[in-house]
């Protein structure tokens, strides 16, 4: 766990951007766990899986073929050999990911996959329970957040750059709904690890956050 760096936080807090930049600067692998949950959500939707049925969820997970590949921007995600990198990045799939991540069967399966990747070392692991559940023994843990308003603005801008026009009010409502769901679920709720360094990125650019983390790593 010496070379596993965890970066947790709510949706829109800048985790993905910071994690990619940090991994690039350190020449580490980037583990995008949020993409993994989105992909499982997309797969469940394609199969018509009843998420209230443990049997159907288990069947879905047994047939899951999921792999992550480095990309120019976001991590490339392959589902059964099909590139679903763009399909999983919608606001709708973010809500689906939040719901499916509350299922114990799904978390057990993906935690196993994530730990296999982390065991290789030199990994920046980004998600919501990396420092608390998946890699509790990691030496370096960070929790990155920002105000809900700032996160909504960032998300609207991100979707606009992808050609998707959405309203600020709609995205703000989705963020608040997801924050509530992620932080109050019984299984692996969103919260900082006790030994995590908390960073509010509301007024700090991504490179500033990366520089701060680099300083913390150097001082450790």
C-alpha positions as a LaTeX table, in Angstrom:
\begin{tabular}{lrrr}
\hline
Residue & $x$ (\AA) & $y$ (\AA) & $z$ (\AA) \\
\hline
Unk1 & 0.00 & 0.00 & 0.00 \\
Unk2 & 3.05 & 2.27 & $-0.05$ \\
Unk3 & 2.40 & 3.15 & $-3.69$ \\
Unk4 & $-1.40$ & 3.32 & $-3.68$ \\
Unk5 & $-2.82$ & 6.84 & $-3.50$ \\
Unk6 & $-6.56$ & 7.13 & $-2.86$ \\
Unk7 & $-8.64$ & 10.13 & $-3.88$ \\
Unk8 & $-12.26$ & 10.02 & $-2.73$ \\
Unk9 & $-15.03$ & 12.57 & $-2.85$ \\
Unk10 & $-18.49$ & 13.40 & $-4.18$ \\
Unk11 & $-19.50$ & 13.73 & $-7.81$ \\
Unk12 & $-18.10$ & 16.82 & $-9.52$ \\
Unk13 & $-15.44$ & 17.56 & $-6.92$ \\
Unk14 & $-12.65$ & 17.29 & $-9.46$ \\
Unk15 & $-11.47$ & 13.77 & $-8.56$ \\
Unk16 & $-11.19$ & 12.49 & $-12.11$ \\
Unk17 & $-9.23$ & 15.46 & $-13.46$ \\
Unk18 & $-6.89$ & 15.60 & $-10.48$ \\
Unk19 & $-6.39$ & 11.82 & $-10.42$ \\
Unk20 & $-5.53$ & 11.69 & $-14.12$ \\
Unk21 & $-3.09$ & 14.57 & $-13.79$ \\
Unk22 & $-1.50$ & 13.15 & $-10.66$ \\
Unk23 & $-1.14$ & 9.67 & $-12.18$ \\
Unk24 & 0.46 & 11.18 & $-15.27$ \\
Unk25 & 2.88 & 13.27 & $-13.24$ \\
Unk26 & 3.89 & 10.28 & $-11.09$ \\
Unk27 & 3.83 & 7.81 & $-14.01$ \\
Unk28 & 1.28 & 5.74 & $-12.06$ \\
Unk29 & $-1.75$ & 3.81 & $-13.32$ \\
Unk30 & $-5.10$ & 5.60 & $-12.96$ \\
Unk31 & $-7.91$ & 3.50 & $-11.47$ \\
Unk32 & $-11.25$ & 5.09 & $-12.38$ \\
Unk33 & $-13.65$ & 3.17 & $-10.14$ \\
Unk34 & $-16.56$ & 5.47 & $-10.94$ \\
Unk35 & $-16.33$ & 4.35 & $-14.56$ \\
Unk36 & $-16.51$ & 0.75 & $-13.40$ \\
Unk37 & $-19.80$ & 1.31 & $-11.56$ \\
Unk38 & $-21.23$ & 3.26 & $-14.49$ \\
Unk39 & $-20.31$ & 0.40 & $-16.81$ \\
Unk40 & $-21.99$ & $-2.17$ & $-14.58$ \\
Unk41 & $-25.07$ & 0.05 & $-14.46$ \\
Unk42 & $-25.11$ & 0.27 & $-18.26$ \\
Unk43 & $-24.71$ & $-3.50$ & $-18.54$ \\
Unk44 & $-27.55$ & $-4.13$ & $-16.10$ \\
Unk45 & $-29.77$ & $-1.79$ & $-18.10$ \\
Unk46 & $-28.89$ & $-3.50$ & $-21.39$ \\
Unk47 & $-29.73$ & $-6.90$ & $-19.93$ \\
Unk48 & $-32.90$ & $-5.63$ & $-18.26$ \\
Unk49 & $-31.62$ & $-6.85$ & $-14.90$ \\
Unk50 & $-34.02$ & $-6.44$ & $-11.98$ \\
Unk51 & $-31.80$ & $-4.80$ & $-9.37$ \\
Unk52 & $-34.21$ & $-5.94$ & $-6.65$ \\
Unk53 & $-33.51$ & $-9.57$ & $-7.55$ \\
Unk54 & $-30.25$ & $-10.93$ & $-6.03$ \\
Unk55 & $-30.41$ & $-13.85$ & $-8.43$ \\
Unk56 & $-30.60$ & $-11.67$ & $-11.53$ \\
Unk57 & $-27.85$ & $-9.40$ & $-10.23$ \\
Unk58 & $-25.63$ & $-12.41$ & $-9.62$ \\
Unk59 & $-26.28$ & $-13.71$ & $-13.15$ \\
Unk60 & $-25.43$ & $-10.30$ & $-14.56$ \\
Unk61 & $-22.16$ & $-10.14$ & $-12.62$ \\
Unk62 & $-21.20$ & $-13.69$ & $-13.63$ \\
Unk63 & $-21.36$ & $-12.71$ & $-17.30$ \\
Unk64 & $-19.68$ & $-9.32$ & $-16.83$ \\
Unk65 & $-16.61$ & $-8.70$ & $-18.98$ \\
Unk66 & $-15.17$ & $-5.36$ & $-17.92$ \\
Unk67 & $-11.75$ & $-3.86$ & $-18.62$ \\
Unk68 & $-10.15$ & $-0.43$ & $-18.30$ \\
Unk69 & $-7.61$ & 0.96 & $-20.74$ \\
Unk70 & $-5.61$ & 4.21 & $-20.73$ \\
Unk71 & $-7.20$ & 6.98 & $-22.79$ \\
Unk72 & $-6.26$ & 10.46 & $-23.97$ \\
Unk73 & $-8.74$ & 11.95 & $-21.48$ \\
Unk74 & $-11.09$ & 9.74 & $-19.50$ \\
Unk75 & $-10.25$ & 6.09 & $-19.00$ \\
Unk76 & $-11.43$ & 3.91 & $-21.88$ \\
Unk77 & $-13.97$ & 1.37 & $-20.68$ \\
Unk78 & $-14.67$ & $-1.87$ & $-22.54$ \\
Unk79 & $-17.81$ & $-3.87$ & $-21.80$ \\
Unk80 & $-17.73$ & $-7.26$ & $-23.46$ \\
Unk81 & $-15.14$ & $-5.86$ & $-25.85$ \\
Unk82 & $-17.32$ & $-2.87$ & $-26.77$ \\
Unk83 & $-16.01$ & 0.62 & $-26.04$ \\
Unk84 & $-18.69$ & 2.26 & $-23.85$ \\
Unk85 & $-16.51$ & 5.16 & $-22.70$ \\
Unk86 & $-18.90$ & 7.82 & $-23.99$ \\
Unk87 & $-22.14$ & 5.97 & $-23.22$ \\
Unk88 & $-21.37$ & 5.81 & $-19.48$ \\
Unk89 & $-20.48$ & 9.50 & $-19.07$ \\
Unk90 & $-24.01$ & 10.94 & $-19.07$ \\
Unk91 & $-25.67$ & 12.47 & $-16.01$ \\
Unk92 & $-28.29$ & 9.73 & $-16.19$ \\
Unk93 & $-25.68$ & 6.99 & $-15.95$ \\
Unk94 & $-24.19$ & 8.78 & $-12.97$ \\
Unk95 & $-27.48$ & 8.33 & $-11.12$ \\
Unk96 & $-27.67$ & 4.69 & $-12.22$ \\
Unk97 & $-24.13$ & 4.16 & $-10.91$ \\
Unk98 & $-25.10$ & 5.62 & $-7.55$ \\
Unk99 & $-28.00$ & 3.19 & $-7.26$ \\
Unk100 & $-26.11$ & 0.09 & $-8.36$ \\
Unk101 & $-23.11$ & 0.91 & $-6.15$ \\
Unk102 & $-25.35$ & 0.43 & $-3.12$ \\
Unk103 & $-25.79$ & $-3.27$ & $-3.98$ \\
Unk104 & $-23.53$ & $-5.50$ & $-1.88$ \\
Unk105 & $-23.06$ & $-8.06$ & $-4.66$ \\
Unk106 & $-21.82$ & $-5.38$ & $-7.03$ \\
Unk107 & $-19.48$ & $-3.81$ & $-4.49$ \\
Unk108 & $-17.97$ & $-7.18$ & $-3.57$ \\
Unk109 & $-17.31$ & $-7.98$ & $-7.24$ \\
Unk110 & $-15.80$ & $-4.60$ & $-8.12$ \\
Unk111 & $-13.83$ & $-4.30$ & $-4.88$ \\
Unk112 & $-12.17$ & $-7.59$ & $-5.78$ \\
Unk113 & $-11.27$ & $-6.30$ & $-9.24$ \\
Unk114 & $-10.02$ & $-2.99$ & $-7.82$ \\
Unk115 & $-7.79$ & $-4.70$ & $-5.26$ \\
Unk116 & $-6.29$ & $-6.89$ & $-7.98$ \\
Unk117 & $-5.27$ & $-3.72$ & $-9.83$ \\
Unk118 & $-4.03$ & $-2.03$ & $-6.64$ \\
Unk119 & $-1.91$ & $-5.05$ & $-5.72$ \\
Unk120 & 0.33 & $-4.28$ & $-8.69$ \\
Unk121 & 1.31 & $-0.99$ & $-7.02$ \\
Unk122 & 1.89 & 2.51 & $-8.40$ \\
Unk123 & $-1.82$ & 3.32 & $-8.62$ \\
Unk124 & $-3.91$ & 6.46 & $-8.14$ \\
Unk125 & $-7.32$ & 5.07 & $-7.13$ \\
Unk126 & $-10.25$ & 7.45 & $-7.51$ \\
Unk127 & $-13.74$ & 6.83 & $-6.15$ \\
Unk128 & $-15.95$ & 7.14 & $-3.10$ \\
Unk129 & $-14.67$ & 4.43 & $-0.76$ \\
Unk130 & $-11.09$ & 3.89 & $-1.87$ \\
Unk131 & $-9.54$ & 5.05 & 1.40 \\
Unk132 & $-12.25$ & 3.67 & 3.68 \\
Unk133 & $-13.08$ & 0.24 & 2.23 \\
Unk134 & $-11.07$ & $-0.81$ & $-0.81$ \\
Unk135 & $-7.58$ & 0.30 & 0.25 \\
Unk136 & $-7.85$ & 1.09 & 3.98 \\
Unk137 & $-4.11$ & 0.41 & 4.43 \\
Unk138 & $-3.05$ & 2.89 & 1.74 \\
Unk139 & $-0.43$ & 5.28 & 3.08 \\
Unk140 & $-1.61$ & 8.31 & 1.13 \\
Unk141 & $-5.31$ & 9.26 & 1.25 \\
Unk142 & $-7.07$ & 12.40 & 0.07 \\
Unk143 & $-10.71$ & 13.51 & 0.08 \\
Unk144 & $-11.51$ & 16.07 & $-2.60$ \\
Unk145 & $-14.70$ & 18.09 & $-2.63$ \\
Unk146 & $-16.20$ & 21.45 & $-3.60$ \\
Unk147 & $-19.46$ & 23.27 & $-2.96$ \\
Unk148 & $-22.54$ & 21.80 & $-4.61$ \\
Unk149 & $-22.96$ & 24.98 & $-6.68$ \\
Unk150 & $-19.41$ & 24.80 & $-7.98$ \\
Unk151 & $-19.75$ & 21.12 & $-8.79$ \\
Unk152 & $-22.97$ & 21.75 & $-10.69$ \\
Unk153 & $-21.32$ & 24.51 & $-12.74$ \\
Unk154 & $-18.41$ & 22.23 & $-13.60$ \\
Unk155 & $-20.73$ & 19.42 & $-14.65$ \\
Unk156 & $-22.84$ & 21.68 & $-16.87$ \\
Unk157 & $-19.68$ & 22.95 & $-18.56$ \\
Unk158 & $-18.32$ & 19.42 & $-19.00$ \\
Unk159 & $-21.54$ & 18.21 & $-20.63$ \\
Unk160 & $-21.68$ & 21.30 & $-22.83$ \\
Unk161 & $-18.19$ & 20.50 & $-24.11$ \\
Unk162 & $-19.52$ & 17.06 & $-25.01$ \\
Unk163 & $-22.41$ & 18.63 & $-26.93$ \\
Unk164 & $-25.07$ & 17.91 & $-24.31$ \\
Unk165 & $-27.18$ & 20.90 & $-23.22$ \\
Unk166 & $-28.62$ & 20.61 & $-19.70$ \\
Unk167 & $-30.03$ & 23.06 & $-17.18$ \\
Unk168 & $-28.07$ & 24.13 & $-14.13$ \\
Unk169 & $-31.10$ & 23.50 & $-11.89$ \\
Unk170 & $-31.46$ & 19.94 & $-13.18$ \\
Unk171 & $-27.80$ & 19.11 & $-12.60$ \\
Unk172 & $-27.84$ & 20.78 & $-9.18$ \\
Unk173 & $-30.82$ & 18.64 & $-8.17$ \\
Unk174 & $-29.08$ & 15.49 & $-9.40$ \\
Unk175 & $-25.92$ & 16.31 & $-7.48$ \\
Unk176 & $-27.84$ & 16.94 & $-4.25$ \\
Unk177 & $-29.82$ & 13.72 & $-4.75$ \\
Unk178 & $-26.68$ & 11.72 & $-5.42$ \\
Unk179 & $-24.81$ & 13.27 & $-2.48$ \\
Unk180 & $-27.65$ & 12.24 & $-0.18$ \\
Unk181 & $-27.82$ & 8.72 & $-1.60$ \\
Unk182 & $-24.05$ & 8.19 & $-1.48$ \\
Unk183 & $-23.57$ & 9.58 & 2.02 \\
Unk184 & $-26.53$ & 7.84 & 3.70 \\
Unk185 & $-26.40$ & 4.37 & 2.18 \\
Unk186 & $-25.75$ & 1.57 & 4.66 \\
Unk187 & $-23.01$ & $-0.04$ & 2.57 \\
Unk188 & $-19.72$ & 1.88 & 2.17 \\
Unk189 & $-21.18$ & 5.38 & 2.57 \\
Unk190 & $-19.31$ & 8.35 & 1.11 \\
Unk191 & $-17.11$ & 9.85 & 3.83 \\
Unk192 & $-13.47$ & 10.79 & 4.32 \\
Unk193 & $-11.16$ & 8.17 & 5.79 \\
Unk194 & $-10.08$ & 9.15 & 9.29 \\
Unk195 & $-6.50$ & 9.62 & 8.10 \\
Unk196 & $-7.37$ & 11.34 & 4.81 \\
Unk197 & $-6.28$ & 14.88 & 3.98 \\
Unk198 & $-9.37$ & 16.89 & 3.04 \\
Unk199 & $-9.10$ & 19.37 & 0.17 \\
Unk200 & $-11.79$ & 21.91 & $-0.81$ \\
Unk201 & $-11.22$ & 22.60 & $-4.50$ \\
Unk202 & $-14.02$ & 25.17 & $-4.89$ \\
Unk203 & $-11.54$ & 27.96 & $-5.58$ \\
Unk204 & $-8.41$ & 25.97 & $-6.41$ \\
Unk205 & $-7.60$ & 24.98 & $-10.02$ \\
Unk206 & $-6.85$ & 21.33 & $-10.72$ \\
Unk207 & $-3.11$ & 21.93 & $-11.10$ \\
Unk208 & $-3.07$ & 23.68 & $-7.74$ \\
Unk209 & $-4.65$ & 20.62 & $-6.14$ \\
Unk210 & $-2.13$ & 18.33 & $-7.83$ \\
Unk211 & 0.75 & 20.54 & $-6.65$ \\
Unk212 & $-0.59$ & 20.42 & $-3.09$ \\
Unk213 & $-0.85$ & 16.62 & $-3.20$ \\
Unk214 & 2.66 & 16.34 & $-4.61$ \\
Unk215 & 3.93 & 18.47 & $-1.73$ \\
Unk216 & 2.14 & 16.20 & 0.77 \\
Unk217 & 3.65 & 13.10 & $-0.83$ \\
Unk218 & 7.12 & 14.60 & $-0.74$ \\
Unk219 & 6.75 & 15.53 & 2.92 \\
Unk220 & 5.44 & 12.11 & 4.00 \\
\hline
\end{tabular}
